[in-house]
Amino acid sequence: MTEYKTSEAQRRAVKNYEQKRTQGEVNQGRAKTFVRKYATVDDMKELIEIFNDNHTEQIEIRQ
């Protein structure tokens, strides 16, 4: 039997967490990390432009 540094309960908890976490949550976390740590001013300008384009389309659809 393999010995682990973590308990069986902890391994089950991690496994359940990973199964429940959606891909959207994963991508959202990655996007936030990129913005906080790596994005340049040009990156942010492009991201804001993309967001505004998509957001404007959603507003027009709702009206």
Helices and strands as residue ranges (DSSP letters): H 8-20, H 23-33, I 34-38, H 41-62
